[in-house]
C-alpha cells in the first residue's frame, strides 16, 4: 500500500521512499513517467485533444473509472495525472498485497480528507483480484464522492468486476502502445539529460531501437527497461548499443499471453474462426502464437478435435481421425516435436471442406427431445425377447430392411407416433456430403411417396 501527494511529500513508507528516492536510484521507466498528458504516448483515441476524457482531466472534473488495458499501456500514469490535474492526493493500493483491513484504513483517511475539503484519487491496481466483498467496500464512498476511484485491470471488467461497481464507474479501454510510439519514448529517454540517459551519450541506430520497441510488445515500461539494460552494457563498450548488445538483452524475450485471461480466450476464438473461415495461414499463426505463449498443447489438440467435429463434420470425416491421431502423436512425442503434428492438423482443418450440418442436426434433435418429452417407442421397433412381449405386440409389423427390395423399408417409420417423420440432418453440398445429400434426398422423397400410398 502506498500513499503520496503530487508531486512530493515526506516519505512515510518504504514504497514512498522509493517513489521519492534520488532519480539515480529509480528505474528509467519510473524516471521517464509522463508528467503531463502531452507526454503520454499511444491512447490517441482515448486522450485525443477533443475527447471527453481529456477535457474532463484538464478541467479537473473527473469521474470514477475503470482503466482496462494490457501491461505498460499507461494505466498508472493516467491515474497519477488525474490526481495532478485535480489537485488531489494520490493514494495507491494493490489488490494483490492489500486486504479489506488496509482498504478500510485508506477509505477512512479519504473520508476525513473529504470532510476537510480535500480530494483523494484512490488507485486500485489489479482491481479484478479483489473479491465481491472487497469491491463492495468502495461503493458508498464512490457514491458520496469522498474518493475518486480509479481501478486498473488487465482482465475484462464484464467478467471480473461486480455489476454494482461497474454501474458506478466509467470503463475506459486502453490499448497496447504501438512500436512507433515506443520508439519515440526511447528516443526521448536517450536525449533527456535530467530524467533519461542523455548524460551518458548512448549511441544506437534506428533499426536497433525498432528491435527494442518490437520486443517490448506494446509495453512502454518494458521497452524502457530493455533500453536501460542495453545502455548499462553499452557503457562498457564505448557507449554504443550494438547488435551484439541487443542479442544479449533480447535473448529471452516473450510475447504477452495470459493462460487464464482475456488474451487466452481472444486467441482461441481467433484460431477457431480462422479454421472455420478456411484460412490455413491465419489458423497456423494463431496456433503458433498460443504455443509460443505457453498454452497447453493438449488443450489445443482437444479444441481442434472439437473443430473437426463441429465445423468440418461429415464434409470430410478424415478430419476427425486426423485430429485424434495428431493428439496421440503429441502425447507420444511431446514438445517440440509433437507440435508439428498439431501444426499439420490445423492446416488440414482449415483447408478441407466444411459443414456444420451434423452439429445443427444434433441441436434440432435435442430441441425435439425437450419439447416432446418421453415418447413411447413404436411397437414395431420394440425388441421381443420373451413370449409375453410377443403376445403384447412387441415387434409386430416390423420389416427387416435387408429382406426388402432395395434394402430399405420405405413405408416404415422410425419416429414415435406423436411426432411423425422429422428431418434434422440436411447435408451441405460440400465434400463428402454432396454424395450423402444425393442419397438422403432420394430416400426421403421415396419415403414420403410410400407413406402417401393407400
C-alpha positions as CSV (number, residue, x, y, z in Angstrom):
1,X,0.0,0.0,0.0
2,X,1.5,3.4,-1.0
3,X,0.3,6.9,-0.5
4,X,1.8,10.2,-1.5
5,X,0.9,13.7,-2.6
6,X,1.7,15.1,-6.1
7,X,4.5,15.7,-6.7
8,X,6.3,15.0,-3.4
9,X,5.8,14.7,0.3
10,X,7.8,13.5,3.2
11,X,8.2,9.7,2.9
12,X,6.2,7.6,5.3
13,X,6.7,4.1,3.9
14,X,9.3,2.1,2.1
15,X,7.2,2.4,-1.1
16,X,7.0,6.2,-0.6
17,X,10.8,6.3,-0.2
18,X,11.3,4.5,-3.5
19,X,9.0,6.9,-5.3
20,X,10.8,9.9,-3.9
21,X,14.3,8.5,-3.9
22,X,17.0,10.3,-5.9
23,X,16.5,9.9,-9.6
24,X,19.7,8.0,-9.9
25,X,18.1,5.2,-7.8
26,X,14.9,5.0,-9.7
27,X,14.5,2.7,-12.8
28,X,14.5,4.5,-16.1
29,X,10.8,3.7,-16.6
30,X,9.9,5.4,-13.4
31,X,12.1,8.5,-14.1
32,X,10.6,8.8,-17.6
33,X,7.0,8.5,-16.4
34,X,5.0,11.3,-18.2
35,X,4.4,14.4,-16.2
36,X,1.6,15.8,-18.5
37,X,-1.0,14.4,-20.8
38,X,1.0,15.6,-23.8
39,X,3.9,13.3,-22.8
40,X,1.8,10.2,-22.8
41,X,2.3,8.0,-25.9
42,X,-0.4,5.9,-27.5
43,X,-4.1,6.1,-26.5
44,X,-4.8,8.6,-29.3
45,X,-8.5,7.7,-29.3
46,X,-8.9,8.0,-25.5
47,X,-6.8,11.1,-25.0
48,X,-7.3,13.0,-28.2
49,X,-7.4,16.8,-27.7
50,X,-11.2,16.9,-28.2
51,X,-12.0,13.7,-26.3
52,X,-14.4,13.8,-23.4
53,X,-11.9,12.2,-21.0
54,X,-9.1,14.6,-22.0
55,X,-11.4,17.6,-21.4
56,X,-12.5,16.2,-18.1
57,X,-8.9,15.6,-16.9
58,X,-7.6,19.0,-18.0
59,X,-10.6,20.8,-16.3
60,X,-10.1,18.7,-13.1
61,X,-13.7,17.4,-13.3
62,X,-13.1,13.7,-13.4
63,X,-15.2,10.7,-12.6
64,X,-14.6,7.3,-11.0
65,X,-13.5,4.9,-13.7
66,X,-12.1,1.5,-14.6
67,X,-9.0,1.5,-16.8
68,X,-8.9,-1.7,-18.8
69,X,-5.8,-2.5,-20.8
70,X,-2.6,-4.6,-21.2
71,X,0.5,-4.1,-19.0
72,X,2.6,-1.0,-19.7
73,X,-0.1,0.9,-21.6
74,X,-0.2,3.8,-19.1
75,X,-2.9,3.0,-16.6
76,X,-0.9,4.0,-13.5
77,X,0.4,7.1,-15.3
78,X,-3.1,8.2,-16.3
79,X,-4.3,7.8,-12.7
80,X,-1.4,9.9,-11.4
81,X,-2.2,12.6,-13.9
82,X,-5.8,12.6,-12.8
83,X,-4.6,13.4,-9.3
84,X,-2.3,16.1,-10.5
85,X,-4.8,17.9,-12.7
86,X,-7.5,17.6,-10.0
87,X,-5.1,18.8,-7.2
88,X,-6.0,15.7,-5.2
89,X,-4.0,13.4,-3.1
90,X,-3.0,10.2,-4.9
91,X,-3.2,7.0,-2.9
92,X,-2.4,3.6,-4.5
93,X,-3.2,0.2,-3.2
94,X,-2.6,-3.2,-4.9
95,X,-5.3,-5.8,-4.8
96,X,-2.5,-8.4,-4.7
97,X,-0.9,-7.0,-1.5
98,X,-3.9,-5.4,0.3
99,X,-6.8,-6.9,2.2
100,X,-10.1,-5.4,3.5
101,X,-8.5,-4.0,6.7
102,X,-6.0,-2.0,4.7
103,X,-8.7,-0.8,2.4
104,X,-10.8,0.4,5.3
105,X,-7.9,2.4,6.7
106,X,-7.4,4.1,3.3
107,X,-11.1,4.8,3.0
108,X,-11.3,6.3,6.5
109,X,-8.4,8.6,5.6
110,X,-10.1,9.7,2.4
111,X,-13.3,10.3,4.2
112,X,-11.6,12.6,6.8
113,X,-9.9,14.5,4.0
114,X,-13.2,14.8,2.1
115,X,-14.9,16.3,5.2
116,X,-12.0,18.8,5.5
117,X,-12.5,19.8,1.9
118,X,-9.8,17.8,0.2
119,X,-10.0,15.2,-2.6
120,X,-8.4,11.8,-2.9
121,X,-7.7,9.8,-6.0
122,X,-7.7,6.1,-4.9
123,X,-5.9,4.0,-7.4
124,X,-6.5,0.2,-7.1
125,X,-4.1,-1.8,-9.2
126,X,-5.3,-5.2,-10.4
127,X,-8.7,-4.5,-9.0
128,X,-10.0,-7.7,-10.6
129,X,-8.2,-9.6,-7.9
130,X,-10.5,-8.2,-5.2
131,X,-13.4,-10.4,-4.3
132,X,-17.0,-9.2,-4.2
133,X,-17.0,-8.1,-0.6
134,X,-13.8,-6.1,-1.1
135,X,-15.2,-4.4,-4.2
136,X,-18.4,-3.6,-2.4
137,X,-16.4,-1.7,0.3
138,X,-15.8,1.1,-2.2
139,X,-19.4,1.6,-3.3
140,X,-20.7,4.1,-0.6
141,X,-17.5,6.2,-0.8
142,X,-17.8,6.4,-4.6
143,X,-21.5,7.4,-4.3
144,X,-20.7,10.2,-1.7
145,X,-17.8,11.4,-3.8
146,X,-15.3,11.0,-0.9
147,X,-13.0,9.2,-3.3
148,X,-12.3,9.4,-7.0
149,X,-12.0,5.7,-7.6
150,X,-9.6,4.5,-10.4
151,X,-9.4,0.8,-10.8
152,X,-6.8,-0.8,-13.2
153,X,-7.2,-4.2,-14.7
154,X,-5.8,-6.3,-17.5
155,X,-8.9,-8.5,-17.5
156,X,-12.4,-8.0,-19.0
157,X,-14.3,-6.0,-16.4
158,X,-17.6,-7.6,-17.5
159,X,-16.3,-10.9,-16.2
160,X,-14.1,-9.9,-13.3
161,X,-15.9,-6.9,-11.6
162,X,-19.3,-7.0,-10.0
163,X,-22.1,-5.1,-11.6
164,X,-22.5,-2.7,-8.6
165,X,-19.0,-1.4,-9.0
166,X,-19.3,-1.2,-12.8
167,X,-22.6,0.8,-12.6
168,X,-20.7,3.5,-10.6
169,X,-17.7,3.7,-12.8
170,X,-17.0,4.5,-16.4
171,X,-14.9,1.9,-18.2
172,X,-12.2,3.2,-20.4
173,X,-10.4,0.8,-22.7
174,X,-6.7,1.4,-23.1
175,X,-4.7,-0.2,-26.0
176,X,-1.2,-1.7,-26.3
177,X,1.2,1.0,-27.3
178,X,2.4,0.8,-30.9
179,X,6.1,0.3,-31.8
180,X,6.4,3.7,-33.3
181,X,5.2,5.4,-30.1
182,X,7.6,3.2,-28.1
183,X,10.5,4.2,-30.3
184,X,9.6,7.9,-29.7
185,X,9.7,7.2,-26.0
186,X,13.0,5.5,-26.2
187,X,14.5,8.4,-28.2
188,X,13.2,10.9,-25.6
189,X,14.8,8.9,-22.8
190,X,18.1,8.8,-24.7
191,X,18.1,12.6,-25.2
192,X,16.8,13.7,-21.8
193,X,19.7,14.9,-19.7
194,X,17.7,15.1,-16.5
195,X,15.4,12.2,-16.3
196,X,16.8,10.0,-19.0
197,X,20.1,8.7,-20.4
198,X,21.2,11.9,-22.1
199,X,24.2,12.4,-19.9
200,X,25.6,9.0,-21.0
201,X,25.7,9.9,-24.7
202,X,24.5,6.5,-25.7
203,X,24.6,5.8,-29.4
204,X,22.1,3.5,-31.1
205,X,20.7,3.1,-34.6
206,X,17.1,3.5,-35.5
207,X,16.9,-0.1,-36.6
208,X,18.1,-1.3,-33.2
209,X,15.6,1.0,-31.4
210,X,12.9,-0.6,-33.5
211,X,14.1,-4.0,-32.4
212,X,13.8,-2.9,-28.7
213,X,10.3,-1.5,-29.4
214,X,9.2,-4.7,-31.1
215,X,10.5,-6.8,-28.2
216,X,8.5,-4.5,-25.8
217,X,5.4,-5.9,-27.3
218,X,3.2,-2.9,-26.6
219,X,4.6,-2.3,-23.1
220,X,6.3,1.1,-22.8
221,X,7.7,0.2,-19.4
222,X,9.2,-3.0,-20.8
223,X,10.8,-1.1,-23.6
224,X,12.4,1.4,-21.3
225,X,13.7,-1.4,-19.1
226,X,15.2,-3.1,-22.1
227,X,16.8,0.1,-23.2
228,X,18.2,0.7,-19.7
229,X,19.8,-2.8,-19.6
230,X,21.3,-2.2,-23.0
231,X,22.7,1.1,-22.0
232,X,24.4,-0.4,-19.0
233,X,26.1,-3.0,-21.2
234,X,26.9,-0.3,-23.8
235,X,28.7,1.8,-21.2
236,X,31.4,-0.9,-21.1
237,X,31.6,-1.0,-24.9
238,X,32.3,2.6,-25.8
239,X,28.7,3.9,-25.3
240,X,27.2,2.2,-28.4
241,X,24.4,-0.3,-28.3
242,X,25.4,-2.8,-31.0
243,X,23.7,-5.8,-32.5
244,X,25.8,-7.9,-30.1
245,X,24.5,-6.0,-27.1
246,X,20.9,-6.4,-28.2
247,X,21.4,-10.1,-28.8
248,X,22.2,-10.4,-25.1
249,X,19.4,-8.2,-23.9
250,X,16.6,-9.6,-26.1
251,X,17.6,-13.3,-26.0
252,X,14.8,-14.4,-23.7
253,X,12.0,-12.0,-24.6
254,X,8.5,-13.4,-24.5
255,X,5.2,-12.3,-26.0
256,X,2.1,-11.2,-24.0
257,X,-0.1,-14.1,-23.1
258,X,-2.4,-14.9,-20.2
259,X,-3.3,-18.5,-19.8
260,X,-6.4,-17.6,-17.8
261,X,-7.4,-14.2,-19.1
262,X,-8.9,-12.2,-21.9
263,X,-6.0,-12.7,-24.3
264,X,-6.3,-16.5,-24.0
265,X,-9.9,-16.6,-24.9
266,X,-9.5,-14.0,-27.7
267,X,-6.7,-16.0,-29.3
268,X,-8.5,-19.4,-29.1
269,X,-11.5,-17.6,-30.7
270,X,-9.3,-16.3,-33.4
271,X,-7.9,-19.8,-34.0
272,X,-11.3,-21.4,-34.2
273,X,-12.7,-18.8,-36.5
274,X,-9.7,-18.9,-38.8
275,X,-10.2,-22.7,-39.3
276,X,-13.9,-22.1,-39.9
277,X,-13.1,-19.4,-42.5
278,X,-10.8,-21.8,-44.4
279,X,-7.7,-19.6,-43.8
280,X,-4.9,-22.1,-43.0
281,X,-2.3,-19.3,-42.8
282,X,-4.2,-17.4,-40.2
283,X,-5.0,-20.6,-38.3
284,X,-1.4,-21.6,-38.2
285,X,-0.4,-18.1,-37.0
286,X,-2.8,-18.2,-34.0
287,X,-1.8,-21.8,-33.2
288,X,1.8,-20.7,-33.1
289,X,1.0,-17.6,-31.0
290,X,-0.7,-19.8,-28.4
291,X,2.1,-22.3,-28.3
292,X,4.6,-19.5,-28.1
293,X,2.7,-18.0,-25.1
294,X,2.8,-21.3,-23.2
295,X,-0.7,-22.6,-23.9
296,X,-1.0,-26.3,-23.1
297,X,-0.7,-28.2,-26.4
298,X,-3.1,-30.9,-25.2
299,X,-5.8,-28.2,-24.7
300,X,-5.2,-27.1,-28.3
301,X,-5.4,-30.7,-29.5
302,X,-8.7,-31.1,-27.8
303,X,-10.1,-27.8,-29.2
304,X,-9.0,-28.8,-32.7
305,X,-10.7,-32.1,-32.3
306,X,-13.9,-30.2,-31.5
307,X,-13.4,-28.1,-34.6
308,X,-13.1,-31.3,-36.7
309,X,-16.5,-32.4,-35.3
310,X,-18.3,-29.1,-35.3
311,X,-17.0,-27.3,-38.4
312,X,-15.7,-29.9,-40.7
313,X,-18.1,-32.6,-39.8
314,X,-19.2,-35.1,-42.4
315,X,-18.0,-33.0,-45.2
316,X,-14.6,-34.7,-44.5
317,X,-14.8,-37.5,-41.9
318,X,-11.0,-37.9,-42.2
319,X,-10.6,-34.7,-40.2
320,X,-11.8,-36.2,-37.0
321,X,-9.5,-39.2,-37.4
322,X,-6.5,-36.9,-38.2
323,X,-7.3,-34.8,-35.1
324,X,-7.2,-37.9,-32.9
325,X,-4.0,-39.1,-34.5
326,X,-2.4,-35.7,-34.1
327,X,-3.5,-35.7,-30.4
328,X,-1.9,-39.1,-29.9
329,X,1.2,-38.1,-31.8
330,X,1.8,-35.1,-29.5
331,X,1.0,-37.3,-26.5
332,X,3.8,-39.7,-27.6
333,X,6.4,-37.1,-28.7
334,X,5.7,-34.1,-26.5
335,X,7.2,-30.7,-27.3
336,X,8.6,-29.5,-29.6
337,X,8.5,-32.5,-31.9
338,X,4.8,-33.2,-31.4
339,X,3.8,-29.6,-32.1
340,X,4.5,-30.2,-35.8
341,X,1.6,-32.7,-35.8
342,X,-0.7,-30.1,-34.3
343,X,0.5,-27.6,-37.0
344,X,-0.2,-30.0,-39.8
345,X,-3.7,-30.7,-38.3
346,X,-4.7,-27.1,-38.1
347,X,-3.6,-26.6,-41.7
348,X,-5.7,-29.5,-42.8
349,X,-8.7,-28.5,-40.8
350,X,-8.6,-25.0,-42.3
351,X,-8.1,-26.3,-45.8
352,X,-10.7,-29.1,-46.1
353,X,-14.4,-28.8,-46.9
354,X,-16.6,-27.5,-44.0
355,X,-20.1,-28.5,-42.9
356,X,-21.9,-27.8,-39.6
357,X,-24.9,-29.9,-40.8
358,X,-24.3,-32.6,-38.2
359,X,-23.9,-30.0,-35.5
360,X,-27.2,-28.4,-36.4
361,X,-28.9,-31.7,-36.7
362,X,-27.9,-32.7,-33.2
363,X,-29.2,-29.4,-31.9
364,X,-32.5,-29.8,-33.6
365,X,-32.9,-33.4,-32.2
366,X,-32.2,-32.1,-28.7
367,X,-34.9,-29.5,-29.0
368,X,-37.4,-32.1,-30.1
369,X,-36.4,-34.3,-27.1
370,X,-37.1,-31.4,-24.8
371,X,-40.4,-30.4,-26.5
372,X,-41.9,-33.9,-26.9
373,X,-40.8,-35.4,-23.6
374,X,-40.7,-39.1,-23.0
375,X,-42.4,-40.6,-26.1
376,X,-43.1,-44.3,-26.3
377,X,-41.1,-46.4,-28.7
378,X,-43.4,-47.6,-31.6
379,X,-44.4,-51.2,-31.1
380,X,-42.9,-52.4,-34.4
381,X,-39.5,-51.1,-33.3
382,X,-39.5,-52.8,-29.9
383,X,-37.5,-55.9,-29.1
384,X,-39.4,-59.0,-28.2
385,X,-37.1,-61.5,-26.5
386,X,-39.8,-63.2,-24.4
387,X,-43.1,-64.9,-25.2
388,X,-45.1,-62.4,-23.1
389,X,-43.7,-59.5,-25.0
390,X,-44.5,-61.1,-28.4
391,X,-48.1,-61.6,-27.1
392,X,-48.3,-57.9,-26.2
393,X,-47.4,-57.0,-29.8
394,X,-43.8,-56.1,-29.3
395,X,-42.1,-56.1,-32.8
396,X,-45.4,-56.7,-34.6
397,X,-45.3,-55.3,-38.2
398,X,-41.5,-54.7,-38.2
399,X,-40.0,-55.0,-41.7
400,X,-36.4,-56.4,-41.8
401,X,-34.8,-53.9,-44.2
402,X,-32.3,-56.4,-45.6
403,X,-35.2,-58.6,-46.8
404,X,-36.9,-55.7,-48.6
405,X,-36.3,-54.8,-52.3
406,X,-33.7,-52.0,-52.4
407,X,-32.6,-52.7,-48.8
408,X,-34.9,-50.0,-47.2
409,X,-38.5,-50.4,-45.9
410,X,-39.7,-47.1,-47.2
411,X,-43.2,-47.2,-45.6
412,X,-41.8,-47.9,-42.1
413,X,-41.4,-45.0,-39.7
414,X,-38.8,-44.9,-37.0
415,X,-40.2,-42.0,-35.0
416,X,-42.7,-42.0,-32.2
417,X,-46.3,-41.9,-33.5
418,X,-46.9,-38.5,-31.9
419,X,-44.0,-36.9,-33.7
420,X,-44.3,-38.2,-37.3
421,X,-41.2,-38.2,-39.6
422,X,-38.7,-35.4,-38.8
423,X,-35.8,-34.1,-40.8
424,X,-32.8,-33.0,-38.8
425,X,-29.8,-33.7,-40.9
426,X,-29.6,-31.6,-44.1
427,X,-26.2,-32.2,-45.7
428,X,-24.3,-29.3,-47.4
429,X,-23.2,-29.5,-51.0
430,X,-19.6,-29.7,-49.9
431,X,-17.1,-32.5,-49.8
432,X,-18.4,-36.0,-49.0
433,X,-21.8,-34.5,-48.0
434,X,-22.5,-34.0,-51.7
435,X,-22.9,-37.7,-52.1
436,X,-24.7,-38.1,-48.7
437,X,-27.2,-35.4,-49.8
438,X,-28.0,-37.1,-53.1
439,X,-28.7,-40.4,-51.3
440,X,-30.7,-39.0,-48.4
441,X,-32.8,-36.6,-50.7
442,X,-33.7,-39.7,-52.8
443,X,-34.6,-41.8,-49.8
444,X,-36.6,-39.1,-48.1
445,X,-38.6,-38.4,-51.3
446,X,-39.2,-42.2,-51.7
447,X,-40.4,-42.5,-48.0
448,X,-42.7,-39.6,-48.4
449,X,-44.2,-41.1,-51.6
450,X,-44.6,-44.5,-49.9
451,X,-46.4,-43.1,-46.9
452,X,-49.0,-41.5,-49.3
453,X,-50.0,-44.8,-50.8
454,X,-53.4,-46.1,-49.7
